[in-house]
Amino acid sequence: MTGLPDFRFAVDVMPKPGILDPQGRAVEQSLGHLEDVPAEAVRDVRVGRRVELTVQAPAEDEARAVAGRLAEELLSNPLIETWSLERLA
């Protein structure tokens, strides 16, 4: 599409609360290797992912709807993950 404005978004995808997060657990278990960070000072580590994308659309609400649909149907697994959408400058 040409001539339409660009809208930048970030989609943050995280495991749902209560869902096993092996990456977060691995980070927690690795804290003992850092001399300057007391391991007991950090807990409940959750690891997710961030996807940034540009959508061309006539208006922001239409672009947001496209980004939301991508987040819901392609970028996340609704059974085990949640997502949030952020407009970028």
Residue pairs with C-beta under 8 A, 6 or more apart in sequence:
1 56
4 56
4 57
4 58
5 56
5 57
5 58
6 54
6 55
6 56
7 54
7 55
7 56
7 57
7 60
7 63
7 64
7 67
7 87
8 52
8 53
8 54
8 87
8 88
8 89
9 52
9 53
9 54
9 55
9 63
9 64
9 67
9 85
9 86
9 87
9 88
10 50
10 51
10 52
10 85
10 86
10 88
11 50
11 51
11 52
11 53
11 67
11 70
11 71
11 75
11 76
11 83
11 84
11 85
11 86
12 48
12 49
12 50
12 83
12 84
12 86
13 48
13 49
13 50
13 51
13 71
13 75
13 76
13 81
13 82
13 83
14 46
14 48
14 81
14 82
14 83
15 21
15 24
15 46
15 47
15 48
15 80
15 81
15 82
16 80
16 81
16 82
19 80
19 81
21 45
21 46
21 47
23 47
24 44
24 45
24 46
24 47
25 45
27 45
27 47
28 39
28 42
28 43
28 45
31 37
31 39
31 42
32 39
48 81
51 71
51 75
52 88
53 67
53 70
55 63
55 66
55 67
56 63
57 63
57 66
60 87
64 85
64 87
67 85
68 85
71 83
71 85
72 78
72 83
75 83
76 82
76 83
